């Protein structure tokens, strides 16, 4: 196990928060990332989480707009969902409330915004979907869990048309 991975794992233990560095296993050669195990959520018995989604037409927000808690961008959609929600599900929910996302040629780019170990916000690209379901993308069926989402992260969505 590399020193960086070990340090990140130790820091995650200290903060009682799982590390964002993928699980690693030593094979007969170099360190290889192991795929995240898919989770099964019983949506009837599991309480949903609040997902704060910030949309912007033409590109992602700058990180400095998330710097002060309580002064986030005004274009916010709050939705309750589960960690097994796919980007396609989130796209369809956004289309219901954001007119720009309904356009036939709209592409939605998803990114997580969360604080790093030093407390500064970072943005991590999560995936891209098309507004129209007839043009699926490889990211359509990726879940929040697979993408490394943690409760409390913001979701920044850039809408391109």
Phi and psi in degrees as GROMACS dihedral restraints (atoms count N, CA, C in turn):
[ dihedral_restraints ]
;  ai    aj    ak    al  type     phi  dphi    fc
    3     4     5     6     1   -73.1    20    10
    4     5     6     7     1   160.9    20    10
    6     7     8     9     1   -63.5    20    10
    7     8     9    10     1   -39.8    20    10
    9    10    11    12     1   -61.3    20    10
   10    11    12    13     1   -44.8    20    10
   12    13    14    15     1   -65.4    20    10
   13    14    15    16     1   -42.5    20    10
   15    16    17    18     1   -64.3    20    10
   16    17    18    19     1   -41.7    20    10
   18    19    20    21     1   -65.4    20    10
   19    20    21    22     1   -41.1    20    10
   21    22    23    24     1   -65.5    20    10
   22    23    24    25     1   -39.7    20    10
   24    25    26    27     1   -66.1    20    10
   25    26    27    28     1   -40.3    20    10
   27    28    29    30     1   -65.8    20    10
   28    29    30    31     1   -41.8    20    10
   30    31    32    33     1   -65.1    20    10
   31    32    33    34     1   -36.4    20    10
   33    34    35    36     1   -65.2    20    10
   34    35    36    37     1   -38.6    20    10
   36    37    38    39     1   -61.9    20    10
   37    38    39    40     1   -42.2    20    10
   39    40    41    42     1   -62.3    20    10
   40    41    42    43     1   -39.4    20    10
   42    43    44    45     1   -89.3    20    10
   43    44    45    46     1     1.6    20    10
   45    46    47    48     1    52.4    20    10
   46    47    48    49     1    38.6    20    10
   48    49    50    51     1  -137.9    20    10
   49    50    51    52     1   130.2    20    10
   51    52    53    54     1   -60.7    20    10
   52    53    54    55     1   146.2    20    10
   54    55    56    57     1   -68.7    20    10
   55    56    57    58     1   150.3    20    10
   57    58    59    60     1   -87.8    20    10
   58    59    60    61     1    -4.9    20    10
   60    61    62    63     1   -79.5    20    10
   61    62    63    64     1   130.1    20    10
   63    64    65    66     1   -61.0    20    10
   64    65    66    67     1   155.2    20    10
   66    67    68    69     1   -59.3    20    10
   67    68    69    70     1   142.5    20    10
   69    70    71    72     1  -125.9    20    10
   70    71    72    73     1   150.9    20    10
   72    73    74    75     1  -136.8    20    10
   73    74    75    76     1   142.8    20    10
   75    76    77    78     1   -89.9    20    10
   76    77    78    79     1   118.4    20    10
   78    79    80    81     1   -96.2    20    10
   79    80    81    82     1  -163.1    20    10
   81    82    83    84     1   -73.5    20    10
   82    83    84    85     1     1.8    20    10
   84    85    86    87     1  -140.7    20    10
   85    86    87    88     1  -129.2    20    10
   87    88    89    90     1   -71.9    20    10
   88    89    90    91     1   165.3    20    10
   90    91    92    93     1   -67.5    20    10
   91    92    93    94     1   132.8    20    10
   93    94    95    96     1  -122.9    20    10
   94    95    96    97     1   140.9    20    10
   96    97    98    99     1   -75.5    20    10
   97    98    99   100     1   135.8    20    10
   99   100   101   102     1   -93.4    20    10
  100   101   102   103     1   142.0    20    10
  102   103   104   105     1   -66.0    20    10
  103   104   105   106     1   146.6    20    10
  105   106   107   108     1   -68.5    20    10
  106   107   108   109     1   141.4    20    10
  108   109   110   111     1   -74.3    20    10
  109   110   111   112     1   129.1    20    10
  111   112   113   114     1   -66.1    20    10
  112   113   114   115     1   142.3    20    10
  114   115   116   117     1  -100.9    20    10
  115   116   117   118     1   150.3    20    10
  117   118   119   120     1  -110.8    20    10
  118   119   120   121     1   120.4    20    10
  120   121   122   123     1  -111.6    20    10
  121   122   123   124     1   125.0    20    10
  123   124   125   126     1   -84.5    20    10
  124   125   126   127     1   100.6    20    10
  126   127   128   129     1   -68.3    20    10
  127   128   129   130     1   -14.0    20    10
  129   130   131   132     1   -79.6    20    10
  130   131   132   133     1   -30.5    20    10
  132   133   134   135     1  -108.0    20    10
  133   134   135   136     1   -17.0    20    10
  135   136   137   138     1   -98.7    20    10
  136   137   138   139     1   131.5    20    10
  138   139   140   141     1   -70.4    20    10
  139   140   141   142     1   133.3    20    10
  141   142   143   144     1   -73.4    20    10
  142   143   144   145     1   162.8    20    10
  144   145   146   147     1  -104.7    20    10
  145   146   147   148     1   155.9    20    10
  147   148   149   150     1   -85.7    20    10
  148   149   150   151     1   123.7    20    10
  150   151   152   153     1  -111.0    20    10
  151   152   153   154     1   117.5    20    10
  153   154   155   156     1   -92.5    20    10
  154   155   156   157     1   116.7    20    10
  156   157   158   159     1  -113.8    20    10
  157   158   159   160     1   129.3    20    10
  159   160   161   162     1  -115.8    20    10
  160   161   162   163     1   120.4    20    10
  162   163   164   165     1  -105.8    20    10
  163   164   165   166     1   150.4    20    10
  165   166   167   168     1  -151.1    20    10
  166   167   168   169     1   133.1    20    10
  168   169   170   171     1   -82.7    20    10
  169   170   171   172     1   127.3    20    10
  171   172   173   174     1    97.7    20    10
  172   173   174   175     1   -10.4    20    10
  174   175   176   177     1   166.5    20    10
  175   176   177   178     1   173.8    20    10
  177   178   179   180     1   -79.0    20    10
  178   179   180   181     1   157.5    20    10
  180   181   182   183     1   -68.8    20    10
  181   182   183   184     1   155.9    20    10
  183   184   185   186     1   -73.8    20    10
  184   185   186   187     1   150.8    20    10
  186   187   188   189     1   -65.2    20    10
  187   188   189   190     1   -28.4    20    10
  189   190   191   192     1   -66.5    20    10
  190   191   192   193     1   -18.8    20    10
  192   193   194   195     1   -73.8    20    10
  193   194   195   196     1   -13.5    20    10
  195   196   197   198     1   -99.8    20    10
  196   197   198   199     1     1.7    20    10
  198   199   200   201     1   -65.2    20    10
  199   200   201   202     1   -38.5    20    10
  201   202   203   204     1  -106.4    20    10
  202   203   204   205     1   118.7    20    10
  204   205   206   207     1   -61.8    20    10
  205   206   207   208     1   131.9    20    10
  207   208   209   210     1    94.5    20    10
  208   209   210   211     1    -9.9    20    10
  210   211   212   213     1  -120.9    20    10
  211   212   213   214     1    38.4    20    10
  213   214   215   216     1   -71.5    20    10
  214   215   216   217     1   169.2    20    10
  216   217   218   219     1   -57.9    20    10
  217   218   219   220     1   152.1    20    10
  219   220   221   222     1   -74.4    20    10
  220   221   222   223     1   -25.1    20    10
  222   223   224   225     1   -78.4    20    10
  223   224   225   226     1    67.5    20    10
  225   226   227   228     1  -110.9    20    10
  226   227   228   229     1   138.6    20    10
  228   229   230   231     1  -121.1    20    10
  229   230   231   232     1   125.6    20    10
  231   232   233   234     1  -103.8    20    10
  232   233   234   235     1   127.5    20    10
  234   235   236   237     1  -134.7    20    10
  235   236   237   238     1   146.5    20    10
  237   238   239   240     1   -98.1    20    10
  238   239   240   241     1   128.9    20    10
  240   241   242   243     1  -152.9    20    10
  241   242   243   244     1  -174.6    20    10
  243   244   245   246     1  -120.5    20    10
  244   245   246   247     1   164.7    20    10
  246   247   248   249     1   -68.6    20    10
  247   248   249   250     1   -15.1    20    10
  249   250   251   252     1   -92.2    20    10
  250   251   252   253     1     9.5    20    10
  252   253   254   255     1   -68.9    20    10
  253   254   255   256     1   138.6    20    10
  255   256   257   258     1   -91.9    20    10
  256   257   258   259     1   163.4    20    10
  258   259   260   261     1   -63.9    20    10
  259   260   261   262     1   -28.9    20    10
  261   262   263   264     1   -65.4    20    10
  262   263   264   265     1   -43.5    20    10
  264   265   266   267     1   -60.0    20    10
  265   266   267   268     1   -44.7    20    10
  267   268   269   270     1   -65.4    20    10
  268   269   270   271     1   -37.6    20    10
  270   271   272   273     1   -60.8    20    10
  271   272   273   274     1   -46.2    20    10
  273   274   275   276     1   -64.8    20    10
  274   275   276   277     1   -37.3    20    10
  276   277   278   279     1   -66.8    20    10
  277   278   279   280     1   -40.5    20    10
  279   280   281   282     1   -66.6    20    10
  280   281   282   283     1   -34.4    20    10
  282   283   284   285     1   -61.9    20    10
  283   284   285   286     1   -26.1    20    10
  285   286   287   288     1   -71.2    20    10
  286   287   288   289     1   -27.9    20    10
  288   289   290   291     1  -119.8    20    10
  289   290   291   292     1   -14.8    20    10
  291   292   293   294     1  -114.6    20    10
  292   293   294   295     1   107.4    20    10
  294   295   296   297     1   -56.9    20    10
  295   296   297   298     1   -37.0    20    10
  297   298   299   300     1   -63.3    20    10
  298   299   300   301     1   -27.9    20    10
  300   301   302   303     1   -76.1    20    10
  301   302   303   304     1   -13.4    20    10
  303   304   305   306     1   -83.4    20    10
  304   305   306   307     1   -15.2    20    10
  306   307   308   309     1   -59.7    20    10
  307   308   309   310     1   144.4    20    10
  309   310   311   312     1   -60.3    20    10
  310   311   312   313     1   -36.2    20    10
  312   313   314   315     1   -95.4    20    10
  313   314   315   316     1    11.8    20    10
  315   316   317   318     1   -72.3    20    10
  316   317   318   319     1   138.6    20    10
  318   319   320   321     1  -120.7    20    10
  319   320   321   322     1   135.2    20    10
  321   322   323   324     1  -111.9    20    10
  322   323   324   325     1   126.1    20    10
  324   325   326   327     1  -108.2    20    10
  325   326   327   328     1   120.6    20    10
  327   328   329   330     1  -100.4    20    10
  328   329   330   331     1   139.0    20    10
  330   331   332   333     1  -145.1    20    10
  331   332   333   334     1   141.9    20    10
  333   334   335   336     1   -89.8    20    10
  334   335   336   337     1   140.5    20    10
  336   337   338   339     1  -118.8    20    10
  337   338   339   340     1   124.1    20    10
  339   340   341   342     1  -154.2    20    10
  340   341   342   343     1   157.9    20    10
  342   343   344   345     1   -78.0    20    10
  343   344   345   346     1   139.7    20    10
  345   346   347   348     1   -84.9    20    10
  346   347   348   349     1  -173.1    20    10
  348   349   350   351     1   -63.1    20    10
  349   350   351   352     1   -25.7    20    10
  351   352   353   354     1   -88.3    20    10
  352   353   354   355     1    -2.2    20    10
  354   355   356   357     1    90.6    20    10
  355   356   357   358     1     1.1    20    10
  357   358   359   360     1   -90.6    20    10
  358   359   360   361     1   140.7    20    10
  360   361   362   363     1   -69.9    20    10
  361   362   363   364     1   141.5    20    10
  363   364   365   366     1  -128.6    20    10
  364   365   366   367     1   156.8    20    10
  366   367   368   369     1  -118.0    20    10
  367   368   369   370     1   130.2    20    10
  369   370   371   372     1  -120.9    20    10
  370   371   372   373     1   120.9    20    10
  372   373   374   375     1   -62.3    20    10
  373   374   375   376     1   132.8    20    10
  375   376   377   378     1  -109.6    20    10
  376   377   378   379     1   -34.3    20    10
  378   379   380   381     1   162.1    20    10
  379   380   381   382     1   173.2    20    10
  381   382   383   384     1  -131.6    20    10
  382   383   384   385     1   137.1    20    10
  384   385   386   387     1  -128.8    20    10
  385   386   387   388     1   160.6    20    10
  387   388   389   390     1   -99.9    20    10
  388   389   390   391     1   149.9    20    10
  390   391   392   393     1   -63.9    20    10
  391   392   393   394     1   -40.2    20    10
  393   394   395   396     1   -84.2    20    10
  394   395   396   397     1   130.3    20    10
  396   397   398   399     1   -72.8    20    10
  397   398   399   400     1   -13.4    20    10
  399   400   401   402     1   -75.1    20    10
  400   401   402   403     1   -11.8    20    10
  402   403   404   405     1  -118.6    20    10
  403   404   405   406     1    72.2    20    10
  405   406   407   408     1   -66.6    20    10
  406   407   408   409     1   153.5    20    10
  408   409   410   411     1  -117.2    20    10
  409   410   411   412     1   163.9    20    10
  411   412   413   414     1   -62.4    20    10
  412   413   414   415     1   -21.9    20    10
  414   415   416   417     1   -86.8    20    10
  415   416   417   418     1    -9.3    20    10
  417   418   419   420     1   -52.6    20    10
  418   419   420   421     1   -42.5    20    10
  420   421   422   423     1   -98.8    20    10
  421   422   423   424     1    11.7    20    10
  423   424   425   426     1   -79.4    20    10
  424   425   426   427     1   136.8    20    10
  426   427   428   429     1   -94.8    20    10
  427   428   429   430     1   162.6    20    10
  429   430   431   432     1   -57.6    20    10
  430   431   432   433     1   -40.5    20    10
  432   433   434   435     1   -61.3    20    10
  433   434   435   436     1   -47.7    20    10
  435   436   437   438     1   -59.0    20    10
  436   437   438   439     1   -35.4    20    10
  438   439   440   441     1   -82.4    20    10
  439   440   441   442     1    -4.2    20    10
  441   442   443   444     1    91.2    20    10
  442   443   444   445     1    18.6    20    10
  444   445   446   447     1   -64.9    20    10
  445   446   447   448     1   140.8    20    10
  447   448   449   450     1  -126.1    20    10
  448   449   450   451     1   144.4    20    10
  450   451   452   453     1   -54.4    20    10
  451   452   453   454     1   131.1    20    10
  453   454   455   456     1   104.9    20    10
  454   455   456   457     1   -17.7    20    10
  456   457   458   459     1   -68.2    20    10
  457   458   459   460     1   149.9    20    10
  459   460   461   462     1   -92.0    20    10
  460   461   462   463     1   155.4    20    10
  462   463   464   465     1  -116.4    20    10
  463   464   465   466     1   118.1    20    10
  465   466   467   468     1  -102.4    20    10
  466   467   468   469     1   125.9    20    10
  468   469   470   471     1  -120.0    20    10
  469   470   471   472     1   119.3    20    10
  471   472   473   474     1   -95.3    20    10
  472   473   474   475     1   131.2    20    10
  474   475   476   477     1  -110.3    20    10
  475   476   477   478     1   119.3    20    10
  477   478   479   480     1  -111.6    20    10
  478   479   480   481     1   135.5    20    10
